[in-house]
Amino acid sequence: MEKGFILFVLAYIVVQINAQDAPLKVEFLDPSDRYVKLGDEVHLGFKLNRGLVFGVDNEALMERRRVVDGSEVVDVLSDIAKLEEAGVPEFYQVSVDKESADLTILFKILKVRDIDDATFMVRAIANNGEKANVSLKVIVLRENSKLKMKIGSNDFFSEKIEAPFSLDEGMYPVTCSAEGSNPATEDIMIWWNGEKLPLASTDKVLMDTPLQMYRTTVTAEVDVDLGTSGKLVECTATSRAGKQLHISAPIEVNVYDPEDLDGSEMKLDLTFHRVKQKNFGVWYLIITQKNGHMSKVPVKLNEIEGPSDSSSMLAASLVTLALCTVCALWKTL
C-alpha cells in the first residue's frame, strides 16, 4: 500500500515536470462561440497545461473585450493569482477544478447582460516571460425591430397590406431591409406570388447604435404585367433569435380608362412598354353590354424582323394595341 502510494506520487511529479517543460498552452473547455439570450447562464471554463501551483506566482486573466464609441474597452474579470477576489457574485462565478490534472478554472456568467456581448479572452503569463492566450465570442441574440419593403417608389412597413396597390406594367426593383438583429440576419427573402426570388444583392451593415445591431438588405426584381393583378409581393426576415417578421402586399396592374370617341364607340389602348416573347400571340377585347350580351374581338401581336439581322427589334419597341367595338388593329409607334 505504501509502495503503491509512493509510485503514484513519483509519477505525478514526473507528469508535472514534463508539463512544465512543454510550451505554455491555454484552451477553453468548449472553444465554440456562444449565442445566448439576456439572463442566460454561460460556462466559459478553461485549462492550462500546468499544475495547481502555477497560480501561486503566475497570471491567467479572464478579460472581456468590447468596442465602445470606436475604442476597445478591456475589463479584467478574474485572475487565478487572486481567486479570492475574483467574480461578482450576482453575475460571475470563478472556482478551480481540483479533480483535474491540468490547472482548470471554472468561469461562469450567471446572468448574461448586454455588456457581455463581447470577446472573452484568457491570457496566461508565466513568471519566466512565457505567454499564451485564447478567445471566443459571446453573442447576445437580438430580434429585428423593423422590417421594410420597397417596390418601385412604394414603401411598406406594416405586416400585411389588405388593399392592393397600383403599378403600371414593367420591371420593378424590390428591396427588403431588416434591422436591429444580432448577429446579422441570414434568413431574409423576397417572394413573388408564393415563389422565392433569386436575390440580386445582399448587404449587411453594423448599425450606429450603443448596442451591437445589424441591418441586412436584399434586392430582387419582379416583372409586372396584366396577369400580375392579385399577386402578392412579400418579404420575410427571421433572426438568429428565432422571430420572423413578414410583409405582404397585393398588386393591381393599372388599366387605363377607354377613350370616348363619338358616344357610340369606345377605344381602349393596351400599351406594352417592354415587349417580351410571351407577349406575342392573340389578345382579346371582351365586351359585356348592360343587357348581358358579351362579344369578343381578337387582335394578334406578331413578331417581325427589324432593320438589322436581329428578329427581336420589336421587343424593344413601344407597342400599342388599339381596340374598339367595331375594329381590331395594332400598330407600332
ZIRAPE-V842410 format. One line per field, one symbol per residue. psi: psi as a letter, one per 20 degrees, with the letter a starting at -180 (. if undefined). A space follows every 50 residues. Layout:
psi: ???
//
This chain:
psi: ghghgghgggggggghghhhhqqppqqqhoiqqporqpiqppplqrqqlr rhihigkrqopoqppqppkiqppppohqphilhiiqqohhhqpprpniiq hroppoppohoprhijnrppppopoqijiqqqrqrrqooopqqpiqppqp ocjppphqhppgpqqqqrqrppqpppppqiqoaqphnpqpqolippqpph qpppppqmqhqoqqpppqqaqqopahjhpiqppqpqporhiippqppqpq ppppoqqqpofjhiqqpppopohnprhiiqapqpopporhjippqppqpp oqprpaiaiqjjhhijroppooprijroqqqp.
//
